[in-house]
Amino acid sequence: MTPVRVAQISCGTEYCGIQWLLDDIAERLGIELVYPEMELARVELACNEIGFKAESPSLNLMMARAVSLLNDPTIKGAILLTCFKCAEGTIVKDMVRMFLHERTDIPIIVYSNVEKQKEIELYSRFEALKTLITRKALLMREKQEGVTIGIDSGSSMTKVVVMKDNEIIGQEWLPTTDPIRSADDVTEKVMKDAGISEKEVDAIGVTGHGRELVSEHVKADLNLEEVSVVSKGAALLAGRHKGEATVIDIGGMNNKLILMRDGIATSFSLGGICGGSSGRFLEVASHRLDVDISGLGQLAMKSKAKKKAKFDLQSYCMVFGIQSLVVALSAGVKREDVAAAACRSVAEQVYETMIHEMEVRPPVIFVGGVSLIEGVKREFEDMLGVEIIVPPYSQYAGAVGMATLVSGV
């Protein structure tokens, strides 16, 4: 099979000592990394074309590489790399991404290098990029047909939906313990509730962290990574298959920010710097506030503290954030103000580590389990200044996307 050509656009080919890892992952996935070059005499012209000149010559060369990419039609995707701590690099990366989106339709990964790389995080980004390049015809599907099951084997929860002719006829979620057993338990319950037998099911699709194990176990007809699947599910649930939109997905352990056009992801960023931006942090916070996770958002909505009087957690770290929460309660801070601070802490970390690197294109669709926590939705609306759409069944976006896409296999 001919490798898929992907441009690496960064401030240096030998990127912070991780080039070997990028090359290794790309090779395993059938991706050929290429490095567009340009004559030094034309670098300034390239900066003028993008509309920005950086203090760093390496960042100017990065912009030149992006301009050079336009002359190579064999390049089908791009990864934009800068250092997490480089403020100017963040500006350049965003300008390059906008420049390429205006002039091409190639999907783009946005990544900020940190000190300790996690191979699984880089692998998931490259895998999602390849899906967006090689399976675009499948991702164009806008309706579910027949009877299909979508399984989202998440890190914290396993979610399953049964769909019939573009309607959800059964849904359920349970905590993920053993991925296979959890998938079996939820699927059995959903099929029973929907009144569907195995013989009536046309196809099964699986996504999520446990998808390799679960897919093999259920003999799935389709096994796909989460970025393309979640964006498809969000588009279907929100009725946004045409035009541009932004998807925020906060799950139990990780996050996704996806820019999409016509229901297909065009650019995305994954993860955060700490579990403090995840649903797991809110679970622990709700326990300390003596409410269940569904009641945390309602408690936060009762907070009426004015901007200057709002209580804020002193750390984005999950451990120290909870410590700050406990100290606040012992100091007499109202429970509702502490709940609001927990919701705000999650939203702020997602904003500062992900959203500020990619411009938000309304409408903004909020999915994943945390989308059900009203306090987090309110905080995002205050930060972004736009209405946040939380569609029905928002926590099932991955499973719905999977059930829809597998009906096209």
Sequence and secondary structure as in RCSB ss.txt:
>XXXX:A:sequence
MTPVRVAQISCGTEYCGIQWLLDDIAERLGIELVYPEMELARVELACNEIGFKAESPSLNLMMARAVSLLNDPTI
KGAILLTCFKCAEGTIVKDMVRMFLHERTDIPIIVYSNVEKQKEIELYSRFEALKTLITRKALLMREKQEGVTIG
IDSGSSMTKVVVMKDNEIIGQEWLPTTDPIRSADDVTEKVMKDAGISEKEVDAIGVTGHGRELVSEHVKADLNLE
EVSVVSKGAALLAGRHKGEATVIDIGGMNNKLILMRDGIATSFSLGGICGGSSGRFLEVASHRLDVDISGLGQLA
MKSKAKKKAKFDLQSYCMVFGIQSLVVALSAGVKREDVAAAACRSVAEQVYETMIHEMEVRPPVIFVGGVSLIEG
VKREFEDMLGVEIIVPPYSQYAGAVGMATLVSGV
>XXXX:A:secstr
   EEEEEEES SS TT HHHHHHHHHHHTEEEE     GGGHHHHHHHHT   SSHHHHHHHHHHHHHTT TT 
 EEEEEEETT HHHHHHHHHHHHHHHHH    EEEEEE SS  HHHHHHHHHHHHHHHH HHHHT  S  SEEEE
EEE SSEEEEEEEETTEEEEEEEEE SSHHHHHHHHHHHHHHHHT  GGG  EEEEESTTHHHHHHHHT SEE  
HHHHHHHHHHHHHT  SSEEEEEEE SS EEEEEEETTEEEEEEE  SSGGGSHHHHHHHHHHTTS HHHHHHHH
HT    GGG    S SSHHHHHHHHHHHHHTT  HHHHHHHHHHHHHHHHHHHTGGGS   SSEEEESGGGG HH
HHHHHHHHH S EE  TTGGGHHHHHHHHHHTT 
